[in-house]
Amino acid sequence: AYKTVYNWIDQGWLDVQLPDLPDHGIRRHRAKEKRGTFSHGRSIEERPHKVETRQEFGHFEADTVLSGKRKGQAVATFVECKSRLTIVKRLH
């Protein structure tokens, strides 16, 4: 594994210098999960049967989407279940 090789280089067991390596000795770390968990509100599995069958107008589902490229940018989406009318609002 690459980590073992780097450890051997750090301990002097291999006659290689870090600048001689393809990535010049820069170790890359996996990004940590940034999404949070949502614990408020009702689960989508708990919605009433009327909403599930889309018989009645006026039931909305809402969600937020955060931008991965522009920090601080987000939109809120609202979808009416029967008609699939979608409203998107930019959040500041």
N, CA, C and O atoms as a CHARMM CRD file, in Angstrom:
* protein
*
  368
    1    1 ALA  N      0.84000  -1.18600   0.00000 PROA 1      0.00000
    2    1 ALA  CA     0.00000   0.00000   0.00000 PROA 1      0.00000
    3    1 ALA  C      0.88400   1.24800   0.00000 PROA 1      0.00000
    4    1 ALA  O      1.99600   1.23000   0.52600 PROA 1      0.00000
    5    2 TYR  N      0.38200   2.31900  -0.58900 PROA 2      0.00000
    6    2 TYR  CA     1.18300   3.53500  -0.70500 PROA 2      0.00000
    7    2 TYR  C      1.55400   4.09700   0.65500 PROA 2      0.00000
    8    2 TYR  O      2.63200   4.66900   0.81900 PROA 2      0.00000
    9    3 LYS  N      0.66800   3.93900   1.63700 PROA 3      0.00000
   10    3 LYS  CA     0.96000   4.47800   2.96500 PROA 3      0.00000
   11    3 LYS  C      2.17100   3.77400   3.57800 PROA 3      0.00000
   12    3 LYS  O      2.99700   4.40600   4.23700 PROA 3      0.00000
   13    4 THR  N      2.26900   2.48400   3.35900 PROA 4      0.00000
   14    4 THR  CA     3.41700   1.73000   3.86200 PROA 4      0.00000
   15    4 THR  C      4.70300   2.21900   3.21600 PROA 4      0.00000
   16    4 THR  O      5.72200   2.37000   3.88900 PROA 4      0.00000
   17    5 VAL  N      4.65800   2.46500   1.91600 PROA 5      0.00000
   18    5 VAL  CA     5.84500   2.96100   1.20400 PROA 5      0.00000
   19    5 VAL  C      6.26100   4.31600   1.76100 PROA 5      0.00000
   20    5 VAL  O      7.44800   4.54800   1.99100 PROA 5      0.00000
   21    6 TYR  N      5.30200   5.21500   1.98200 PROA 6      0.00000
   22    6 TYR  CA     5.63000   6.52300   2.56700 PROA 6      0.00000
   23    6 TYR  C      6.22400   6.36100   3.96400 PROA 6      0.00000
   24    6 TYR  O      7.16700   7.06700   4.32100 PROA 6      0.00000
   25    7 ASN  N      5.68500   5.44600   4.74900 PROA 7      0.00000
   26    7 ASN  CA     6.24000   5.20900   6.08900 PROA 7      0.00000
   27    7 ASN  C      7.67700   4.71500   6.00300 PROA 7      0.00000
   28    7 ASN  O      8.52200   5.14400   6.78900 PROA 7      0.00000
   29    8 TRP  N      7.97200   3.81600   5.05500 PROA 8      0.00000
   30    8 TRP  CA     9.33100   3.31100   4.88600 PROA 8      0.00000
   31    8 TRP  C     10.28000   4.43600   4.46800 PROA 8      0.00000
   32    8 TRP  O     11.42400   4.49100   4.91800 PROA 8      0.00000
   33    9 ILE  N      9.78800   5.33900   3.59600 PROA 9      0.00000
   34    9 ILE  CA    10.62000   6.48100   3.17700 PROA 9      0.00000
   35    9 ILE  C     10.88500   7.38400   4.37300 PROA 9      0.00000
   36    9 ILE  O     12.01700   7.82400   4.57800 PROA 9      0.00000
   37   10 ASP  N      9.84400   7.66600   5.17300 PROA 10     0.00000
   38   10 ASP  CA    10.00300   8.52300   6.35400 PROA 10     0.00000
   39   10 ASP  C     10.99500   7.92800   7.35000 PROA 10     0.00000
   40   10 ASP  O     11.73600   8.66400   8.00200 PROA 10     0.00000
   41   11 GLN  N     11.01300   6.60600   7.46900 PROA 11     0.00000
   42   11 GLN  CA    11.90800   5.94500   8.42000 PROA 11     0.00000
   43   11 GLN  C     13.30800   5.72100   7.85300 PROA 11     0.00000
   44   11 GLN  O     14.19700   5.25300   8.56300 PROA 11     0.00000
   45   12 GLY  N     13.50700   6.05500   6.56900 PROA 12     0.00000
   46   12 GLY  CA    14.82100   5.91000   5.96300 PROA 12     0.00000
   47   12 GLY  C     15.12800   4.50800   5.47800 PROA 12     0.00000
   48   12 GLY  O     16.28700   4.21400   5.18700 PROA 12     0.00000
   49   13 TRP  N     14.15200   3.63900   5.37800 PROA 13     0.00000
   50   13 TRP  CA    14.37300   2.26300   4.93400 PROA 13     0.00000
   51   13 TRP  C     14.50500   2.16700   3.41900 PROA 13     0.00000
   52   13 TRP  O     15.07200   1.20200   2.90600 PROA 13     0.00000
   53   14 LEU  N     13.98700   3.16100   2.69900 PROA 14     0.00000
   54   14 LEU  CA    14.12800   3.20100   1.24100 PROA 14     0.00000
   55   14 LEU  C     14.99300   4.39800   0.87100 PROA 14     0.00000
   56   14 LEU  O     14.89000   5.46800   1.47000 PROA 14     0.00000
   57   15 ASP  N     15.84400   4.19700  -0.12600 PROA 15     0.00000
   58   15 ASP  CA    16.74900   5.26500  -0.55500 PROA 15     0.00000
   59   15 ASP  C     16.06400   6.11000  -1.63500 PROA 15     0.00000
   60   15 ASP  O     16.50500   6.14900  -2.78400 PROA 15     0.00000
   61   16 VAL  N     14.98500   6.78000  -1.24300 PROA 16     0.00000
   62   16 VAL  CA    14.20800   7.62300  -2.14900 PROA 16     0.00000
   63   16 VAL  C     13.89600   8.91500  -1.41500 PROA 16     0.00000
   64   16 VAL  O     13.61900   8.90800  -0.21500 PROA 16     0.00000
   65   17 GLN  N     13.94100  10.02000  -2.13800 PROA 17     0.00000
   66   17 GLN  CA    13.57600  11.31100  -1.56600 PROA 17     0.00000
   67   17 GLN  C     12.15000  11.65800  -2.00200 PROA 17     0.00000
   68   17 GLN  O     11.73500  11.28800  -3.10100 PROA 17     0.00000
   69   18 LEU  N     11.41000  12.35000  -1.16900 PROA 18     0.00000
   70   18 LEU  CA    10.02400  12.70300  -1.48600 PROA 18     0.00000
   71   18 LEU  C      9.88600  13.49200  -2.78400 PROA 18     0.00000
   72   18 LEU  O      8.94300  13.23500  -3.53100 PROA 18     0.00000
   73   19 PRO  N     10.78600  14.45400  -3.10000 PROA 19     0.00000
   74   19 PRO  CA    10.63900  15.17800  -4.37100 PROA 19     0.00000
   75   19 PRO  C     10.79600  14.28600  -5.60200 PROA 19     0.00000
   76   19 PRO  O     10.38000  14.67900  -6.69100 PROA 19     0.00000
   77   20 ASP  N     11.38400  13.09600  -5.46000 PROA 20     0.00000
   78   20 ASP  CA    11.56200  12.18300  -6.58900 PROA 20     0.00000
   79   20 ASP  C     10.28800  11.40200  -6.91800 PROA 20     0.00000
   80   20 ASP  O     10.20500  10.78600  -7.98000 PROA 20     0.00000
   81   21 LEU  N      9.31300  11.41900  -6.04100 PROA 21     0.00000
   82   21 LEU  CA     8.07400  10.67700  -6.24600 PROA 21     0.00000
   83   21 LEU  C      7.15500  11.41000  -7.21800 PROA 21     0.00000
   84   21 LEU  O      7.27200  12.62500  -7.37400 PROA 21     0.00000
   85   22 PRO  N      6.23600  10.68700  -7.88000 PROA 22     0.00000
   86   22 PRO  CA     5.35100  11.31400  -8.87100 PROA 22     0.00000
   87   22 PRO  C      4.55400  12.49900  -8.32400 PROA 22     0.00000
   88   22 PRO  O      4.36400  13.49100  -9.02700 PROA 22     0.00000
   89   23 ASP  N      4.08900  12.40500  -7.08400 PROA 23     0.00000
   90   23 ASP  CA     3.32000  13.50500  -6.48900 PROA 23     0.00000
   91   23 ASP  C      4.18500  14.37500  -5.59900 PROA 23     0.00000
   92   23 ASP  O      3.66500  15.17000  -4.81600 PROA 23     0.00000
   93   24 HSD  N      5.48100  14.23800  -5.70400 PROA 24     0.00000
   94   24 HSD  CA     6.44800  15.02800  -4.93700 PROA 24     0.00000
   95   24 HSD  C      6.24100  14.88200  -3.43300 PROA 24     0.00000
   96   24 HSD  O      6.53200  15.80300  -2.67000 PROA 24     0.00000
   97   25 GLY  N      5.74300  13.73100  -3.01000 PROA 25     0.00000
   98   25 GLY  CA     5.58600  13.47200  -1.58600 PROA 25     0.00000
   99   25 GLY  C      4.37100  14.10100  -0.95100 PROA 25     0.00000
  100   25 GLY  O      4.22500  14.07900   0.27100 PROA 25     0.00000
  101   26 ILE  N      3.49200  14.66500  -1.76800 PROA 26     0.00000
  102   26 ILE  CA     2.28000  15.28800  -1.22000 PROA 26     0.00000
  103   26 ILE  C      1.25400  14.18700  -0.97300 PROA 26     0.00000
  104   26 ILE  O      0.83500  13.49900  -1.90400 PROA 26     0.00000
  105   27 ARG  N      0.86000  14.02800   0.25900 PROA 27     0.00000
  106   27 ARG  CA    -0.13300  13.00900   0.60000 PROA 27     0.00000
  107   27 ARG  C     -1.52400  13.60400   0.46100 PROA 27     0.00000
  108   27 ARG  O     -1.78400  14.71900   0.91400 PROA 27     0.00000
  109   28 ARG  N     -2.39500  12.86600  -0.15800 PROA 28     0.00000
  110   28 ARG  CA    -3.75800  13.34900  -0.37100 PROA 28     0.00000
  111   28 ARG  C     -4.70200  12.62700   0.57400 PROA 28     0.00000
  112   28 ARG  O     -4.62000  11.41200   0.75700 PROA 28     0.00000
  113   29 HSD  N     -5.58900  13.39100   1.16200 PROA 29     0.00000
  114   29 HSD  CA    -6.53500  12.82400   2.11800 PROA 29     0.00000
  115   29 HSD  C     -7.94100  12.90600   1.54100 PROA 29     0.00000
  116   29 HSD  O     -8.28700  13.85900   0.84300 PROA 29     0.00000
  117   30 ARG  N     -8.72400  11.91700   1.83600 PROA 30     0.00000
  118   30 ARG  CA   -10.10900  11.89500   1.37700 PROA 30     0.00000
  119   30 ARG  C    -10.90600  12.95700   2.12600 PROA 30     0.00000
  120   30 ARG  O    -10.76500  13.11500   3.33900 PROA 30     0.00000
  121   31 ALA  N    -11.73900  13.67500   1.39600 PROA 31     0.00000
  122   31 ALA  CA   -12.56000  14.71600   2.01100 PROA 31     0.00000
  123   31 ALA  C    -13.59100  14.09000   2.94500 PROA 31     0.00000
  124   31 ALA  O    -14.13300  13.02100   2.66200 PROA 31     0.00000
  125   32 LYS  N    -13.85100  14.75900   4.04600 PROA 32     0.00000
  126   32 LYS  CA   -14.84100  14.26200   4.99800 PROA 32     0.00000
  127   32 LYS  C    -16.24200  14.63400   4.52900 PROA 32     0.00000
  128   32 LYS  O    -16.43100  15.60300   3.79300 PROA 32     0.00000
  129   33 GLU  N    -17.20600  13.85800   4.96200 PROA 33     0.00000
  130   33 GLU  CA   -18.60200  14.09100   4.60600 PROA 33     0.00000
  131   33 GLU  C    -19.05300  15.43000   5.16700 PROA 33     0.00000
  132   33 GLU  O    -18.86200  15.70600   6.35200 PROA 33     0.00000
  133   34 LYS  N    -19.65500  16.27000   4.31500 PROA 34     0.00000
  134   34 LYS  CA   -20.07300  17.60600   4.73400 PROA 34     0.00000
  135   34 LYS  C    -21.57300  17.70300   4.97400 PROA 34     0.00000
  136   34 LYS  O    -22.05100  18.65800   5.58600 PROA 34     0.00000
  137   35 ARG  N    -22.31700  16.70600   4.48600 PROA 35     0.00000
  138   35 ARG  CA   -23.76800  16.77500   4.64100 PROA 35     0.00000
  139   35 ARG  C    -24.16500  16.47700   6.07900 PROA 35     0.00000
  140   35 ARG  O    -23.58700  15.60900   6.73300 PROA 35     0.00000
  141   36 GLY  N    -25.14100  17.19800   6.54600 PROA 36     0.00000
  142   36 GLY  CA   -25.64200  16.96600   7.89300 PROA 36     0.00000
  143   36 GLY  C    -26.82000  16.01300   7.86700 PROA 36     0.00000
  144   36 GLY  O    -27.28400  15.61000   6.80000 PROA 36     0.00000
  145   37 THR  N    -27.29200  15.66100   9.02700 PROA 37     0.00000
  146   37 THR  CA   -28.47200  14.81100   9.10300 PROA 37     0.00000
  147   37 THR  C    -29.66200  15.66000   9.50500 PROA 37     0.00000
  148   37 THR  O    -29.53200  16.60800  10.27900 PROA 37     0.00000
  149   38 PHE  N    -30.79500  15.32000   8.98500 PROA 38     0.00000
  150   38 PHE  CA   -32.02100  16.05600   9.24600 PROA 38     0.00000
  151   38 PHE  C    -32.85800  15.25600  10.21900 PROA 38     0.00000
  152   38 PHE  O    -33.23400  14.12100   9.92800 PROA 38     0.00000
  153   39 SER  N    -33.15400  15.82800  11.36500 PROA 39     0.00000
  154   39 SER  CA   -33.89800  15.08400  12.37500 PROA 39     0.00000
  155   39 SER  C    -35.23700  15.72600  12.71600 PROA 39     0.00000
  156   39 SER  O    -35.95600  15.22000  13.57900 PROA 39     0.00000
  157   40 HSD  N    -35.58800  16.82700  12.05800 PROA 40     0.00000
  158   40 HSD  CA   -36.84900  17.50800  12.34600 PROA 40     0.00000
  159   40 HSD  C    -37.86300  17.16600  11.25600 PROA 40     0.00000
  160   40 HSD  O    -37.49700  16.74400  10.15900 PROA 40     0.00000
  161   41 GLY  N    -39.10100  17.35000  11.56600 PROA 41     0.00000
  162   41 GLY  CA   -40.14000  17.13000  10.57000 PROA 41     0.00000
  163   41 GLY  C    -40.56500  15.67900  10.47100 PROA 41     0.00000
  164   41 GLY  O    -40.22100  14.85100  11.31400 PROA 41     0.00000
  165   42 ARG  N    -41.31500  15.39200   9.43000 PROA 42     0.00000
  166   42 ARG  CA   -41.89900  14.07400   9.23100 PROA 42     0.00000
  167   42 ARG  C    -41.18500  13.36700   8.08100 PROA 42     0.00000
  168   42 ARG  O    -40.81100  13.99500   7.09100 PROA 42     0.00000
  169   43 SER  N    -41.00400  12.07500   8.22000 PROA 43     0.00000
  170   43 SER  CA   -40.38500  11.27800   7.16500 PROA 43     0.00000
  171   43 SER  C    -41.34600  11.15500   5.99000 PROA 43     0.00000
  172   43 SER  O    -42.56200  11.18000   6.17400 PROA 43     0.00000
  173   44 ILE  N    -40.81000  11.02300   4.80200 PROA 44     0.00000
  174   44 ILE  CA   -41.65200  10.89600   3.61200 PROA 44     0.00000
  175   44 ILE  C    -42.48500   9.61100   3.65500 PROA 44     0.00000
  176   44 ILE  O    -43.54600   9.54200   3.03500 PROA 44     0.00000
  177   45 GLU  N    -42.01800   8.60800   4.37300 PROA 45     0.00000
  178   45 GLU  CA   -42.77800   7.36500   4.51000 PROA 45     0.00000
  179   45 GLU  C    -44.01600   7.54100   5.38600 PROA 45     0.00000
  180   45 GLU  O    -44.91700   6.70300   5.34300 PROA 45     0.00000
  181   46 GLU  N    -44.08100   8.59600   6.17000 PROA 46     0.00000
  182   46 GLU  CA   -45.20300   8.83100   7.07900 PROA 46     0.00000
  183   46 GLU  C    -46.29700   9.70500   6.47500 PROA 46     0.00000
  184   46 GLU  O    -47.24500  10.06000   7.17400 PROA 46     0.00000
  185   47 ARG  N    -46.19100  10.05900   5.20100 PROA 47     0.00000
  186   47 ARG  CA   -47.19900  10.95200   4.62600 PROA 47     0.00000
  187   47 ARG  C    -48.52700  10.22300   4.42600 PROA 47     0.00000
  188   47 ARG  O    -48.55200   9.00800   4.23000 PROA 47     0.00000
  189   48 PRO  N    -49.63500  10.97600   4.47700 PROA 48     0.00000
  190   48 PRO  CA   -50.96500  10.37400   4.36100 PROA 48     0.00000
  191   48 PRO  C    -51.19200   9.71900   2.99200 PROA 48     0.00000
  192   48 PRO  O    -50.52800  10.05600   2.01200 PROA 48     0.00000
  193   49 HSD  N    -52.13500   8.78500   2.94400 PROA 49     0.00000
  194   49 HSD  CA   -52.45300   8.06100   1.70900 PROA 49     0.00000
  195   49 HSD  C    -52.93400   9.01400   0.61400 PROA 49     0.00000
  196   49 HSD  O    -52.62300   8.80900  -0.55900 PROA 49     0.00000
  197   50 LYS  N    -53.69600  10.06200   0.98700 PROA 50     0.00000
  198   50 LYS  CA   -54.18800  11.04200   0.00800 PROA 50     0.00000
  199   50 LYS  C    -53.04000  11.69600  -0.74800 PROA 50     0.00000
  200   50 LYS  O    -53.13700  11.95700  -1.94700 PROA 50     0.00000
  201   51 VAL  N    -51.96500  11.95200  -0.03900 PROA 51     0.00000
  202   51 VAL  CA   -50.80600  12.58000  -0.67400 PROA 51     0.00000
  203   51 VAL  C    -50.11000  11.56800  -1.57600 PROA 51     0.00000
  204   51 VAL  O    -49.67900  11.90100  -2.68000 PROA 51     0.00000
  205   52 GLU  N    -50.00500  10.35000  -1.10500 PROA 52     0.00000
  206   52 GLU  CA   -49.33600   9.28000  -1.85900 PROA 52     0.00000
  207   52 GLU  C    -50.01400   9.03600  -3.20700 PROA 52     0.00000
  208   52 GLU  O    -49.34000   8.84500  -4.22000 PROA 52     0.00000
  209   53 THR  N    -51.36100   9.04200  -3.21700 PROA 53     0.00000
  210   53 THR  CA   -52.10300   8.77300  -4.45700 PROA 53     0.00000
  211   53 THR  C    -52.30000  10.02800  -5.29500 PROA 53     0.00000
  212   53 THR  O    -52.82200   9.94100  -6.40700 PROA 53     0.00000
  213   54 ARG  N    -51.90700  11.16900  -4.80500 PROA 54     0.00000
  214   54 ARG  CA   -51.99800  12.46200  -5.50500 PROA 54     0.00000
  215   54 ARG  C    -53.43300  12.76300  -5.94400 PROA 54     0.00000
  216   54 ARG  O    -53.67300  13.14300  -7.09000 PROA 54     0.00000
  217   55 GLN  N    -54.38300  12.58900  -5.02400 PROA 55     0.00000
  218   55 GLN  CA   -55.78800  12.85500  -5.30900 PROA 55     0.00000
  219   55 GLN  C    -56.17600  14.29200  -4.99300 PROA 55     0.00000
  220   55 GLN  O    -57.18400  14.77400  -5.50900 PROA 55     0.00000
  221   56 GLU  N    -55.42000  14.98100  -4.17400 PROA 56     0.00000
  222   56 GLU  CA   -55.82900  16.27200  -3.64000 PROA 56     0.00000
  223   56 GLU  C    -54.74300  17.30900  -3.89700 PROA 56     0.00000
  224   56 GLU  O    -53.56600  17.06800  -3.62700 PROA 56     0.00000
  225   57 PHE  N    -55.15000  18.46900  -4.42200 PROA 57     0.00000
  226   57 PHE  CA   -54.19400  19.55500  -4.65700 PROA 57     0.00000
  227   57 PHE  C    -53.86600  20.26100  -3.33700 PROA 57     0.00000
  228   57 PHE  O    -54.72600  20.37800  -2.46400 PROA 57     0.00000
  229   58 GLY  N    -52.64500  20.72200  -3.19500 PROA 58     0.00000
  230   58 GLY  CA   -52.27300  21.53600  -2.04300 PROA 58     0.00000
  231   58 GLY  C    -51.24300  20.92000  -1.12400 PROA 58     0.00000
  232   58 GLY  O    -50.87600  21.52600  -0.11700 PROA 58     0.00000
  233   59 HSD  N    -50.76500  19.72700  -1.44600 PROA 59     0.00000
  234   59 HSD  CA   -49.73200  19.09400  -0.62200 PROA 59     0.00000
  235   59 HSD  C    -48.37100  19.33500  -1.27200 PROA 59     0.00000
  236   59 HSD  O    -48.14600  18.96400  -2.42400 PROA 59     0.00000
  237   60 PHE  N    -47.46800  19.96000  -0.51800 PROA 60     0.00000
  238   60 PHE  CA   -46.15200  20.31100  -1.05100 PROA 60     0.00000
  239   60 PHE  C    -45.04900  19.50600  -0.37500 PROA 60     0.00000
  240   60 PHE  O    -45.14200  19.15800   0.80200 PROA 60     0.00000
  241   61 GLU  N    -44.01200  19.22100  -1.14000 PROA 61     0.00000
  242   61 GLU  CA   -42.77000  18.67100  -0.60900 PROA 61     0.00000
  243   61 GLU  C    -41.71500  19.74700  -0.79300 PROA 61     0.00000
  244   61 GLU  O    -41.67700  20.41400  -1.82700 PROA 61     0.00000
  245   62 ALA  N    -40.85800  19.91900   0.20500 PROA 62     0.00000
  246   62 ALA  CA   -39.83000  20.95900   0.15000 PROA 62     0.00000
  247   62 ALA  C    -38.45700  20.33600   0.35500 PROA 62     0.00000
  248   62 ALA  O    -38.31100  19.31400   1.02600 PROA 62     0.00000
  249   63 ASP  N    -37.45300  20.97600  -0.24000 PROA 63     0.00000
  250   63 ASP  CA   -36.08200  20.50900  -0.08400 PROA 63     0.00000
  251   63 ASP  C    -35.15200  21.69100  -0.29700 PROA 63     0.00000
  252   63 ASP  O    -35.53700  22.69600  -0.89400 PROA 63     0.00000
  253   64 THR  N    -33.93700  21.56700   0.19000 PROA 64     0.00000
  254   64 THR  CA   -32.90800  22.57300  -0.06700 PROA 64     0.00000
  255   64 THR  C    -31.74400  21.90000  -0.77100 PROA 64     0.00000
  256   64 THR  O    -31.43700  20.73300  -0.52800 PROA 64     0.00000
  257   65 VAL  N    -31.09900  22.66500  -1.65300 PROA 65     0.00000
  258   65 VAL  CA   -29.94700  22.16600  -2.39900 PROA 65     0.00000
  259   65 VAL  C    -28.82300  23.17000  -2.22200 PROA 65     0.00000
  260   65 VAL  O    -28.97500  24.34700  -2.54800 PROA 65     0.00000
  261   66 LEU  N    -27.68700  22.69900  -1.70100 PROA 66     0.00000
  262   66 LEU  CA   -26.52000  23.55300  -1.51500 PROA 66     0.00000
  263   66 LEU  C    -25.56800  23.37500  -2.67900 PROA 66     0.00000
  264   66 LEU  O    -25.37300  22.26000  -3.16300 PROA 66     0.00000
  265   67 SER  N    -24.97000  24.47300  -3.13400 PROA 67     0.00000
  266   67 SER  CA   -24.01500  24.42600  -4.22900 PROA 67     0.00000
  267   67 SER  C    -22.71100  23.80400  -3.76700 PROA 67     0.00000
  268   67 SER  O    -22.23500  24.08800  -2.66800 PROA 67     0.00000
  269   68 GLY  N    -22.14100  22.96600  -4.59300 PROA 68     0.00000
  270   68 GLY  CA   -20.85300  22.37200  -4.27700 PROA 68     0.00000
  271   68 GLY  C    -19.69700  23.25600  -4.69200 PROA 68     0.00000
  272   68 GLY  O    -18.60500  23.14800  -4.13500 PROA 68     0.00000
  273   69 LYS  N    -19.91900  24.13600  -5.67100 PROA 69     0.00000
  274   69 LYS  CA   -18.83400  24.96100  -6.19300 PROA 69     0.00000
  275   69 LYS  C    -18.78800  26.34300  -5.55700 PROA 69     0.00000
  276   69 LYS  O    -17.71300  26.83300  -5.21400 PROA 69     0.00000
  277   70 ARG  N    -19.93600  26.96700  -5.40000 PROA 70     0.00000
  278   70 ARG  CA   -19.97500  28.32000  -4.83400 PROA 70     0.00000
  279   70 ARG  C    -20.44900  28.22300  -3.39900 PROA 70     0.00000
  280   70 ARG  O    -21.62300  27.96000  -3.13600 PROA 70     0.00000
  281   71 LYS  N    -19.55600  28.43100  -2.50300 PROA 71     0.00000
  282   71 LYS  CA   -19.92000  28.30700  -1.08900 PROA 71     0.00000
  283   71 LYS  C    -20.92800  29.38400  -0.71200 PROA 71     0.00000
  284   71 LYS  O    -20.80500  30.53800  -1.12200 PROA 71     0.00000
  285   72 GLY  N    -21.90600  29.00000   0.05700 PROA 72     0.00000
  286   72 GLY  CA   -22.91000  29.95000   0.51100 PROA 72     0.00000
  287   72 GLY  C    -24.10200  30.06900  -0.41500 PROA 72     0.00000
  288   72 GLY  O    -25.07400  30.73800  -0.06300 PROA 72     0.00000
  289   73 GLN  N    -24.06800  29.44600  -1.58800 PROA 73     0.00000
  290   73 GLN  CA   -25.18600  29.50900  -2.51600 PROA 73     0.00000
  291   73 GLN  C    -26.10300  28.31100  -2.26500 PROA 73     0.00000
  292   73 GLN  O    -25.63500  27.19400  -2.04700 PROA 73     0.00000
  293   74 ALA  N    -27.41300  28.55900  -2.29800 PROA 74     0.00000
  294   74 ALA  CA   -28.37200  27.47700  -2.08300 PROA 74     0.00000
  295   74 ALA  C    -29.70700  27.84800  -2.70900 PROA 74     0.00000
  296   74 ALA  O    -30.00300  29.02400  -2.92200 PROA 74     0.00000
  297   75 VAL  N    -30.50900  26.83100  -3.00100 PROA 75     0.00000
  298   75 VAL  CA   -31.87000  27.04900  -3.47700 PROA 75     0.00000
  299   75 VAL  C    -32.81300  26.18400  -2.64700 PROA 75     0.00000
  300   75 VAL  O    -32.43200  25.13100  -2.13600 PROA 75     0.00000
  301   76 ALA  N    -34.04500  26.65200  -2.52700 PROA 76     0.00000
  302   76 ALA  CA   -35.10200  25.87500  -1.88800 PROA 76     0.00000
  303   76 ALA  C    -36.08300  25.47900  -2.98500 PROA 76     0.00000
  304   76 ALA  O    -36.43400  26.30200  -3.83000 PROA 76     0.00000
  305   77 THR  N    -36.52500  24.22900  -2.97800 PROA 77     0.00000
  306   77 THR  CA   -37.48800  23.76700  -3.96800 PROA 77     0.00000
  307   77 THR  C    -38.76800  23.34200  -3.26500 PROA 77     0.00000
  308   77 THR  O    -38.73600  22.73300  -2.19500 PROA 77     0.00000
  309   78 PHE  N    -39.88700  23.67400  -3.88100 PROA 78     0.00000
  310   78 PHE  CA   -41.21000  23.30800  -3.38100 PROA 78     0.00000
  311   78 PHE  C    -41.95700  22.65400  -4.53900 PROA 78     0.00000
  312   78 PHE  O    -42.09900  23.26000  -5.60200 PROA 78     0.00000
  313   79 VAL  N    -42.43100  21.43500  -4.35000 PROA 79     0.00000
  314   79 VAL  CA   -43.12700  20.70600  -5.40800 PROA 79     0.00000
  315   79 VAL  C    -44.50600  20.32000  -4.89800 PROA 79     0.00000
  316   79 VAL  O    -44.63900  19.66100  -3.86700 PROA 79     0.00000
  317   80 GLU  N    -45.54900  20.74500  -5.64400 PROA 80     0.00000
  318   80 GLU  CA   -46.91000  20.35700  -5.30700 PROA 80     0.00000
  319   80 GLU  C    -47.10700  18.94000  -5.83600 PROA 80     0.00000
  320   80 GLU  O    -46.83600  18.66700  -7.00500 PROA 80     0.00000
  321   81 CYS  N    -47.57700  18.04600  -4.98100 PROA 81     0.00000
  322   81 CYS  CA   -47.57900  16.61400  -5.29800 PROA 81     0.00000
  323   81 CYS  C    -48.50900  16.23300  -6.45000 PROA 81     0.00000
  324   81 CYS  O    -48.12200  15.42200  -7.29200 PROA 81     0.00000
  325   82 LYS  N    -49.71800  16.78700  -6.51800 PROA 82     0.00000
  326   82 LYS  CA   -50.67100  16.37300  -7.55000 PROA 82     0.00000
  327   82 LYS  C    -50.29100  16.90800  -8.92700 PROA 82     0.00000
  328   82 LYS  O    -50.21800  16.14200  -9.88800 PROA 82     0.00000
  329   83 SER  N    -50.05200  18.20200  -9.03100 PROA 83     0.00000
  330   83 SER  CA   -49.79100  18.82100 -10.33100 PROA 83     0.00000
  331   83 SER  C    -48.31500  18.81800 -10.71800 PROA 83     0.00000
  332   83 SER  O    -47.96600  19.06900 -11.87200 PROA 83     0.00000
  333   84 ARG  N    -47.45300  18.53200  -9.74300 PROA 84     0.00000
  334   84 ARG  CA   -45.99500  18.58400  -9.93000 PROA 84     0.00000
  335   84 ARG  C    -45.49700  19.99900 -10.22300 PROA 84     0.00000
  336   84 ARG  O    -44.41100  20.18800 -10.77200 PROA 84     0.00000
  337   85 LEU  N    -46.31200  20.99100  -9.84600 PROA 85     0.00000
  338   85 LEU  CA   -45.89000  22.38500  -9.94600 PROA 85     0.00000
  339   85 LEU  C    -44.64400  22.56000  -9.08800 PROA 85     0.00000
  340   85 LEU  O    -44.63100  22.17600  -7.91900 PROA 85     0.00000
  341   86 THR  N    -43.60100  23.13900  -9.66600 PROA 86     0.00000
  342   86 THR  CA   -42.33200  23.29400  -8.95500 PROA 86     0.00000
  343   86 THR  C    -41.99500  24.76700  -8.81500 PROA 86     0.00000
  344   86 THR  O    -42.04600  25.52000  -9.78700 PROA 86     0.00000
  345   87 ILE  N    -41.65300  25.16900  -7.60900 PROA 87     0.00000
  346   87 ILE  CA   -41.21600  26.53300  -7.31900 PROA 87     0.00000
  347   87 ILE  C    -39.80000  26.43500  -6.77200 PROA 87     0.00000
  348   87 ILE  O    -39.53400  25.68600  -5.83300 PROA 87     0.00000
  349   88 VAL  N    -38.89700  27.20100  -7.37100 PROA 88     0.00000
  350   88 VAL  CA   -37.49900  27.21200  -6.92900 PROA 88     0.00000
  351   88 VAL  C    -37.17000  28.62100  -6.47600 PROA 88     0.00000
  352   88 VAL  O    -37.40500  29.57900  -7.21300 PROA 88     0.00000
  353   89 LYS  N    -36.63600  28.75800  -5.28900 PROA 89     0.00000
  354   89 LYS  CA   -36.31400  30.06500  -4.71100 PROA 89     0.00000
  355   89 LYS  C    -34.84300  30.08400  -4.31900 PROA 89     0.00000
  356   89 LYS  O    -34.38000  29.20900  -3.58700 PROA 89     0.00000
  357   90 ARG  N    -34.11400  31.07800  -4.80300 PROA 90     0.00000
  358   90 ARG  CA   -32.70800  31.22900  -4.42800 PROA 90     0.00000
  359   90 ARG  C    -32.62300  31.77100  -3.00300 PROA 90     0.00000
  360   90 ARG  O    -33.31800  32.72300  -2.64900 PROA 90     0.00000
  361   91 LEU  N    -31.77400  31.16100  -2.19900 PROA 91     0.00000
  362   91 LEU  CA   -31.56800  31.59000  -0.82000 PROA 91     0.00000
  363   91 LEU  C    -30.27600  32.38600  -0.73300 PROA 91     0.00000
  364   91 LEU  O    -29.29900  32.07500  -1.41400 PROA 91     0.00000
  365   92 HSD  N    -30.27400  33.41000   0.10500 PROA 92     0.00000
  366   92 HSD  CA   -29.06600  34.25000   0.24400 PROA 92     0.00000
  367   92 HSD  C    -28.44100  34.04800   1.58900 PROA 92     0.00000
  368   92 HSD  O    -27.42100  34.66500   1.89400 PROA 92     0.00000
